[in-house]
Amino acid sequence: MKLRFAAVVLLPCSLAHAEPRYTQNDFGGVGLLQTPTARMAPAGELSFNANRTDPYSRYSLSLQPLDWLEGTFRYTSISNRKYGSEALSGDQSYKDKAVDAKARLWQESHWLPEVALGFRDIGGTGLFSSEYFVANKRYKDLDFSLGIAWGYIGNRGDMDNPLGYLDDRFDTRPVSSTAGDVNTNSYFRGSPALFGGVVYQTPWAPLSLKVEYDGNDYKHEPQNNNQVQDSPINIGAVYKLSDSVDLTAGWERGNTALFGITLHTNFVSRKAPVKSYDPPATPLPPQAPTTPLDQVDWAEVSKKLEKNAGYTVERIAQRDSELMIYGEQSKYFYSAKGVGRASRILDNNANDEIQWFTLVNKRYDMPMEETSVPRATFRNVVNNEQDLVDLHRTTEVNRATAHVDKTLYQQKPNPFTYGFGLGYQQNLGGPDGFLLYQVSAYAEGQYRFTPNTWASGGVSVNLFNNFDKFKYDSASNLPRVRTDLRQYITTSDVTMPALQLNQARKLDQDLYGMVYGGYLEPMYAGVGGELLYRPMGERWSVGADLNYVRQRDFDQGFGLRDYRTVTGHITSYTKLPFDLDAAVSVGRYLARDWGTTIDISREFTNGVKFGGWVTRTTASKEEYGEGSFDKGIYISIPFDEIMSVSTMSRANIAWAPLTRDGGAMLHRQYSLHTMTDGRNRDAFYENFEKITE
């Protein structure tokens, strides 16, 4: 399993939970102890859970992308079972990985309960797989739940399956045999059991108490690991240590202690840290300057625009009563914030001839959008003499077009930029070690030969790792396009992850193109190109990329291996109901298999994104191997949400249960869809209040 990681800190936040509070169960996801409930955390919630109930230690990540949808991703360590042979795994305990999902079917009303449908362990080995319906009803400080479950949660199996009256096959539950597959042929089959319980919110706000009736009798545990159950009643307590930390203790099976901790935050309700390291916004002058425009020190204004508003200025021009700034925003994640800060600086330097400030944002000389701010209204709003809604209504975000204007100032940007930092990568859940990691230092740079032609690359140096334990190579029935991961990670301490030449152009008012060549990613070199049609302000776009690539040597230097292929996809991007975004790619993958990748995500107004993908290709289950098909989830968090300085960078975490060769895409360094995010007019207006910061 490959995990691509960038560190994210779960910072404390104030959450307005209705009482009783919604807390996590042993497996991850809102619930009691061993059992789920129909309750959901607020949208935007993220929690990391760790607990121990002998012989199981469970580590899970739960996400709430929508008010009615919950997802959980979990590792279970079974301490009394070994992972594999001692030569490979040593004394490492067995690790099971799983994916859960729960959807609300009905929201609680005065008379009716909240009802949810859930699936446990739908994308892993199926050792703990289960399906259930559960209902919740609140009475004052008590929250009652009652459900029926098939599979692990209902292993007591003391009821006849009501679905057996429809078809006899529902009376027996087949054993899962394909790790990582979605075993729909087992759903709702076998004898179910009832489960349920109650949460009591005590008068002492930090403390909640739980009592549940367990639907599992522990006589059918995975790997013949049956446990003695002295009582089906489990009890527990959850103590809210802080706004972002919950501690759990309990007594399960009538004979076994439970201890757990949950770290959680909500990326919708939490407030981002104060940007104490940003320069203060420029105050507005008492009145407009009188200096003629052709006598203003525009070079000095350009420096202020870059330092305070994040714009690298290319040109400043006048168009009648409009002052035009052509440049590239490189600092502020919220474009409204950069526009507002630039407007303050321009208001301090432009005389009263100017009634509009227009910022034309470019990426690699490709005009994206132009934002026009009415000067008088902006001043009145900043001075609290007019409502923000008036500025919202009159500020325009339009397609960037060519204008006839008078140049007041022009400068050539610095062609060379560079940066340094620390990198981290890890391999999680392998048989040779649960956590294999590497910390590295890197240097990266970019040189622009022209505004739209540039070279980019970097060097990475290993600082420390435990990859000496990394011995296992996944089996493969396809060309080894990704399963040679171990060799790429362990062969050299100094690597060149990428070094390529790129050119991008705006081909028409809504059409963009890019070509590139070189060492495109750690495993592949080659040449390729991309086209993207993205109408301004529309909630859809379509693109295509085509690449001829060849495998790189394991040391990630300049050498190449023999394997080569053509890969590429046509991708459509669109907005779905419930504020979901979809990207559907159809094409040829690195292992020469053909297929489709569906990526569904939810991006909140602050840019935090929860998403997941599924890929099915012409590679059969036998060719693909364990897992049957490619799938995974990811979280993308703007550093602006977790740091005290403004930045456009992101922390990205991608989690895939297994690294396999089927459905493998090229990891391109640049994407036209990302580069043209300025065309998303919604993102500007959803965070419009930032224009006054």
Secondary structure in CASP SS format (residue, H / E / C, confidence):
PFRMAT SS
TARGET T0000
AUTHOR 0000-0000-0000
METHOD secondary structure of the structure
MODEL  1
M C 1.00
K E 1.00
L E 1.00
R E 1.00
F C 1.00
A C 1.00
A C 1.00
V C 1.00
V C 1.00
L C 1.00
L C 1.00
P C 1.00
C C 1.00
S C 1.00
L C 1.00
A C 1.00
H C 1.00
A C 1.00
E C 1.00
P C 1.00
R C 1.00
Y C 1.00
T C 1.00
Q E 1.00
N C 1.00
D C 1.00
F C 1.00
G C 1.00
G C 1.00
V E 1.00
G E 1.00
L C 1.00
L C 1.00
Q C 1.00
T C 1.00
P E 1.00
T C 1.00
A C 1.00
R C 1.00
M C 1.00
A C 1.00
P C 1.00
A C 1.00
G C 1.00
E E 1.00
L E 1.00
S E 1.00
F E 1.00
N E 1.00
A E 1.00
N E 1.00
R E 1.00
T E 1.00
D C 1.00
P C 1.00
Y E 1.00
S E 1.00
R E 1.00
Y E 1.00
S E 1.00
L E 1.00
S E 1.00
L E 1.00
Q E 1.00
P E 1.00
L E 1.00
D C 1.00
W C 1.00
L E 1.00
E E 1.00
G E 1.00
T E 1.00
F E 1.00
R E 1.00
Y E 1.00
T E 1.00
S E 1.00
I E 1.00
S E 1.00
N E 1.00
R E 1.00
K E 1.00
Y C 1.00
G C 1.00
S C 1.00
E H 1.00
A H 1.00
L H 1.00
S H 1.00
G C 1.00
D C 1.00
Q C 1.00
S E 1.00
Y E 1.00
K E 1.00
D E 1.00
K E 1.00
A E 1.00
V E 1.00
D E 1.00
A E 1.00
K E 1.00
A E 1.00
R E 1.00
L E 1.00
W E 1.00
Q C 1.00
E C 1.00
S C 1.00
H C 1.00
W C 1.00
L C 1.00
P C 1.00
E E 1.00
V E 1.00
A E 1.00
L E 1.00
G E 1.00
F E 1.00
R E 1.00
D C 1.00
I C 1.00
G C 1.00
G C 1.00
T C 1.00
G C 1.00
L C 1.00
F C 1.00
S C 1.00
S E 1.00
E E 1.00
Y E 1.00
F E 1.00
V E 1.00
A E 1.00
N E 1.00
K E 1.00
R E 1.00
Y E 1.00
K C 1.00
D C 1.00
L E 1.00
D E 1.00
F E 1.00
S E 1.00
L E 1.00
G E 1.00
I E 1.00
A E 1.00
W E 1.00
G E 1.00
Y H 1.00
I H 1.00
G H 1.00
N C 1.00
R C 1.00
G C 1.00
D C 1.00
M C 1.00
D C 1.00
N C 1.00
P H 1.00
L H 1.00
G H 1.00
Y H 1.00
L C 1.00
D C 1.00
D H 1.00
R H 1.00
F H 1.00
D H 1.00
T C 1.00
R C 1.00
P C 1.00
V C 1.00
S C 1.00
S C 1.00
T C 1.00
A C 1.00
G C 1.00
D C 1.00
V C 1.00
N C 1.00
T H 1.00
N H 1.00
S H 1.00
Y C 1.00
F C 1.00
R C 1.00
G C 1.00
S C 1.00
P C 1.00
A E 1.00
L E 1.00
F E 1.00
G E 1.00
G E 1.00
V E 1.00
V E 1.00
Y E 1.00
Q E 1.00
T C 1.00
P C 1.00
W C 1.00
A C 1.00
P C 1.00
L E 1.00
S E 1.00
L E 1.00
K E 1.00
V E 1.00
E E 1.00
Y E 1.00
D C 1.00
G C 1.00
N C 1.00
D C 1.00
Y C 1.00
K C 1.00
H C 1.00
E C 1.00
P H 1.00
Q H 1.00
N H 1.00
N C 1.00
N C 1.00
Q C 1.00
V C 1.00
Q C 1.00
D C 1.00
S C 1.00
P C 1.00
I E 1.00
N E 1.00
I E 1.00
G E 1.00
A E 1.00
V E 1.00
Y E 1.00
K E 1.00
L E 1.00
S E 1.00
D C 1.00
S C 1.00
V E 1.00
D E 1.00
L E 1.00
T E 1.00
A E 1.00
G E 1.00
W E 1.00
E E 1.00
R C 1.00
G C 1.00
N C 1.00
T E 1.00
A E 1.00
L E 1.00
F E 1.00
G E 1.00
I E 1.00
T E 1.00
L E 1.00
H E 1.00
T E 1.00
N E 1.00
F C 1.00
V C 1.00
S C 1.00
R C 1.00
K C 1.00
A C 1.00
P C 1.00
V C 1.00
K C 1.00
S C 1.00
Y C 1.00
D C 1.00
P C 1.00
P C 1.00
A C 1.00
T C 1.00
P C 1.00
L C 1.00
P C 1.00
P C 1.00
Q C 1.00
A C 1.00
P C 1.00
T C 1.00
T C 1.00
P C 1.00
L H 1.00
D H 1.00
Q H 1.00
V C 1.00
D C 1.00
W H 1.00
A H 1.00
E H 1.00
V H 1.00
S H 1.00
K H 1.00
K H 1.00
L H 1.00
E H 1.00
K H 1.00
N H 1.00
A H 1.00
G C 1.00
Y E 1.00
T E 1.00
V E 1.00
E E 1.00
R E 1.00
I E 1.00
A E 1.00
Q E 1.00
R E 1.00
D C 1.00
S C 1.00
E E 1.00
L E 1.00
M E 1.00
I E 1.00
Y E 1.00
G E 1.00
E E 1.00
Q E 1.00
S C 1.00
K C 1.00
Y C 1.00
F C 1.00
Y C 1.00
S H 1.00
A H 1.00
K H 1.00
G H 1.00
V H 1.00
G H 1.00
R H 1.00
A H 1.00
S H 1.00
R H 1.00
I H 1.00
L H 1.00
D H 1.00
N C 1.00
N C 1.00
A C 1.00
N C 1.00
D C 1.00
E C 1.00
I C 1.00
Q C 1.00
W E 1.00
F E 1.00
T E 1.00
L E 1.00
V E 1.00
N E 1.00
K E 1.00
R E 1.00
Y C 1.00
D C 1.00
M E 1.00
P E 1.00
M E 1.00
E E 1.00
E E 1.00
T E 1.00
S E 1.00
V E 1.00
P E 1.00
R H 1.00
A H 1.00
T H 1.00
F H 1.00
R H 1.00
N H 1.00
V H 1.00
V H 1.00
N C 1.00
N C 1.00
E C 1.00
Q C 1.00
D C 1.00
L H 1.00
V H 1.00
D H 1.00
L H 1.00
H H 1.00
R H 1.00
T H 1.00
T C 1.00
E E 1.00
V E 1.00
N E 1.00
R E 1.00
A C 1.00
T C 1.00
A C 1.00
H C 1.00
V C 1.00
D C 1.00
K E 1.00
T E 1.00
L E 1.00
Y E 1.00
Q E 1.00
Q C 1.00
K C 1.00
P C 1.00
N C 1.00
P C 1.00
F E 1.00
T E 1.00
Y E 1.00
G E 1.00
F E 1.00
G E 1.00
L E 1.00
G E 1.00
Y E 1.00
Q E 1.00
Q E 1.00
N E 1.00
L E 1.00
G E 1.00
G E 1.00
P C 1.00
D C 1.00
G E 1.00
F E 1.00
L E 1.00
L E 1.00
Y E 1.00
Q E 1.00
V E 1.00
S E 1.00
A E 1.00
Y E 1.00
A E 1.00
E E 1.00
G E 1.00
Q E 1.00
Y E 1.00
R E 1.00
F E 1.00
T E 1.00
P C 1.00
N C 1.00
T E 1.00
W E 1.00
A E 1.00
S E 1.00
G E 1.00
G E 1.00
V E 1.00
S E 1.00
V E 1.00
N E 1.00
L E 1.00
F E 1.00
N E 1.00
N C 1.00
F H 1.00
D H 1.00
K H 1.00
F C 1.00
K C 1.00
Y C 1.00
D C 1.00
S C 1.00
A C 1.00
S C 1.00
N C 1.00
L C 1.00
P C 1.00
R C 1.00
V C 1.00
R C 1.00
T C 1.00
D C 1.00
L H 1.00
R H 1.00
Q H 1.00
Y H 1.00
I H 1.00
T H 1.00
T C 1.00
S C 1.00
D C 1.00
V E 1.00
T E 1.00
M E 1.00
P E 1.00
A E 1.00
L E 1.00
Q E 1.00
L E 1.00
N E 1.00
Q E 1.00
A E 1.00
R E 1.00
K E 1.00
L E 1.00
D E 1.00
Q C 1.00
D C 1.00
L E 1.00
Y E 1.00
G E 1.00
M E 1.00
V E 1.00
Y E 1.00
G E 1.00
G E 1.00
Y E 1.00
L E 1.00
E E 1.00
P C 1.00
M C 1.00
Y E 1.00
A E 1.00
G E 1.00
V E 1.00
G E 1.00
G E 1.00
E E 1.00
L E 1.00
L E 1.00
Y E 1.00
R C 1.00
P C 1.00
M C 1.00
G C 1.00
E C 1.00
R C 1.00
W E 1.00
S E 1.00
V E 1.00
G E 1.00
A E 1.00
D E 1.00
L E 1.00
N E 1.00
Y E 1.00
V E 1.00
R E 1.00
Q E 1.00
R E 1.00
D C 1.00
F C 1.00
D C 1.00
Q C 1.00
G C 1.00
F C 1.00
G C 1.00
L E 1.00
R E 1.00
D E 1.00
Y E 1.00
R E 1.00
T E 1.00
V E 1.00
T E 1.00
G E 1.00
H E 1.00
I E 1.00
T E 1.00
S E 1.00
Y E 1.00
T E 1.00
K E 1.00
L E 1.00
P H 1.00
F H 1.00
D H 1.00
L E 1.00
D E 1.00
A E 1.00
A E 1.00
V E 1.00
S E 1.00
V E 1.00
G E 1.00
R E 1.00
Y C 1.00
L C 1.00
A C 1.00
R C 1.00
D C 1.00
W E 1.00
G E 1.00
T E 1.00
T E 1.00
I E 1.00
D E 1.00
I E 1.00
S E 1.00
R E 1.00
E E 1.00
F C 1.00
T C 1.00
N C 1.00
G C 1.00
V C 1.00
K E 1.00
F E 1.00
G E 1.00
G E 1.00
W E 1.00
V E 1.00
T E 1.00
R E 1.00
T E 1.00
T C 1.00
A C 1.00
S C 1.00
K H 1.00
E H 1.00
E H 1.00
Y H 1.00
G C 1.00
E C 1.00
G C 1.00
S C 1.00
F C 1.00
D E 1.00
K E 1.00
G E 1.00
I E 1.00
Y E 1.00
I E 1.00
S E 1.00
I E 1.00
P E 1.00
F H 1.00
D H 1.00
E H 1.00
I C 1.00
M C 1.00
S C 1.00
V C 1.00
S C 1.00
T C 1.00
M C 1.00
S C 1.00
R E 1.00
A E 1.00
N E 1.00
I E 1.00
A E 1.00
W E 1.00
A C 1.00
P C 1.00
L C 1.00
T C 1.00
R C 1.00
D C 1.00
G C 1.00
G C 1.00
A C 1.00
M C 1.00
L C 1.00
H C 1.00
R C 1.00
Q C 1.00
Y C 1.00
S C 1.00
L H 1.00
H H 1.00
T H 1.00
M H 1.00
T C 1.00
D H 1.00
G H 1.00
R H 1.00
N C 1.00
R H 1.00
D H 1.00
A H 1.00
F H 1.00
Y H 1.00
E H 1.00
N C 1.00
F H 1.00
E H 1.00
K H 1.00
I H 1.00
T H 1.00
E C 1.00
END
